[in-house]
């Protein structure tokens, strides 16, 4: 295939498919430097690329796999590339007293803790905001309550294979600072904080 401004040129005649990108005149005042002609060829190339992308069903996920580096690649990172895992994840049991919940939240420094069963099954979450609301309601007697009594039972969740851009959209839409990452069986796998996305220069 050839893109030329002259359908009668040797290149156009030799091509199996020829696309005419001829122009009336170059933008160069001297009529010498290729200006409008290069732009016309670029626009046609872009149009062909986008049509091919649609016909082949090329997705954002495909782009992430094939273009993992650079600034653009940062926007195609997945949740699992950024989330906190293992011992970095704050965890308490449903019967944990709130004074010990406070200790775990302070130690892990993510502004929350997960509430889980021993096998990692997620029951809920306690955030800094939850603490403030519970303190206003119960005062210092809060410290004697349990995590199960104070937790949010339906926190916002996301899967580890979701794109970081999707996570950012959720955080902004829900006006929250963290997402809990769970597997298909409801077990906690990690925590993604808004600060983790700041580091990628996505924001």
N, C-alpha and C positions, 0 to 999 in steps of 0.2 A: 504494500500500500504506500502511496506517496501523497504528500500535501504540497502543492505548488500553486504559484500564482499564474501559471501559464499552462493551460491544458494541452498545448501543442509542443511543449518542451520534450527533449529526449527522455528525461526522467519520467514525466507523466505518461508518455507513450509506452515506456518499458514496464510500467507498473501494472499489476493485475487489477488494482483498484486505485482510482485517482480521485482526490477531493480537492475541489477548487477553492483556494483561499485568497483569490486575487483581490486587490484593493484598487481604488481610484488613484490614490497618490500617497507617497510617503509623508509622514509628518515633518520630516527634516526639511527646513526651508531651502536647502540646496538640492533636495531631491536625490541625495546620494546615500546617506546612512539608512540602513534598514530599520525602520521604526514601526510604522503601522503594519507592515507586512509580518514582522516577527510577532506582534501582538495578535494578529489574526490567526497565525499558525498556532500560537500558544492557546488561544481560546478554543480552537477546534480540537487540539489535543486534550484539553481539559474535558470538553464535552464527550469525546470518545471514551475517556477514562471513566467518567461517571456512568455512562451507559453500560460499559462493561462491568463495572462494580455492581450495578443493580441486576443485570442479567445473571451474574454468577452468584448472587445472594451474599455478597461480601458483608460481614457484620463488624461491629465495634470489637467484638471478641477476637475476630480474625486479625484485625489491625493490631490489637494488643500483642498477639503472638508474634507477628511479623515485624513489628516496630517497637521493640522493648526499650530502646535507649533514648537519651536526649530529653529536652524539655517536654516535647510532645509525649514521649514515652512515660513520663512521670504521671501524666493525666490518665494513662492506661494501666496504671498499677492496680492490683487487686487488693481486697481487704486483707488477705492473708500475708501480703508483703509488708503491711504496716502495723498490724494488730499486736497487742501485748499478749503473750502466751505464758504457759507454765507458772512459775512462782511469781511472775509479775502480775498475775490476775488476782485481785482481792477476792477472798472466799470466806464465807462464814456459814454455819449451819442454821437451820430454822430456830433451834433452841438457844442459840448464842445470845447472851445478854448484851444490851446495847452499849454498855461501857466497853466491852471487848470488840464490838462492831466498830466503835470509834477508833480504837487502837489499830485495827486492821486497815481502816480507811486512811488513817494518818500514815501508817507504815508504807502503803503501796502508792500513795500520792496520785491517784487517778480521780479523786473526787467522788468515789462510789465504792460499793462492794457488791458482789454477787451473793445471792443466798442459794445454796445448793444442797442436794442430798449427798451422801457419801460417795455415790457413784458418779457425781458430776452433773446429775440432772438439775437443770435450772428451775428454781421455784420463784425467784423474784430478784429485785435489786433495791438497794438503798443508796440514794444519792445525797449530796450535800443539801439539795433542796428539800428532800424528804426529812432530813434531820432538822432543818429549820422549822418546817411545818409541824413536826412532831414535838419539838421543844415548845413552840407556841401553845400547843394543845395540852401537853402533859407537864411542862416544866421539868424540874430535876428528877421527877419520878420516872422520866423517860429512861434513865440509866438502868432501871430495874426491869424494863420491858424486854421482850425477845425480838429477834430479827423478824420472825414470822409475823409478829403483831405490827411491825412498822414498815415492812417492805412494800414496794410497788409490785403487784402480782403479774402485770402484763407490760414489761418494759419493751422498748423498741428493739427488734432483733434484725440481724442481717447474716447472710451466709458468707463463708470465707472466700468463695470464688466470685463474689460480686465485685464489680469495678469500684475503685475508690471514688469515682465521680458519682456513682449511685449512692454511696455512703454519705458523701457531702450533701447531696440533694436531700436525703432523709434528715440529716442533722439540721439543715437550714429550714426545711419545711416544718419539722416538729419543734424547732427552737430548743434543741437539747445539745449537750456537749459530748455525749458518749453513746456508742452502740455496743450491744452485747452480741458476740458471734457464737452461734450454736450450730451443731451438726444436725443431721436429719432425724436424730432420736431425741432432740431437746437437751443434749448435754452441752455445757459451756466449753467453748474452745478458745475464746479470747475476748479482749476488749479493744475497741477502736475509739480513740479520743480525738476530738477536734484538733488538738495540738499536733497529733501525728500527721494530719493532713496539711497543717501549716508548713511543716518541714519539707514537704514536696513542692512548695511554691505554687500549689493549686489555687490557693486563696490569695 
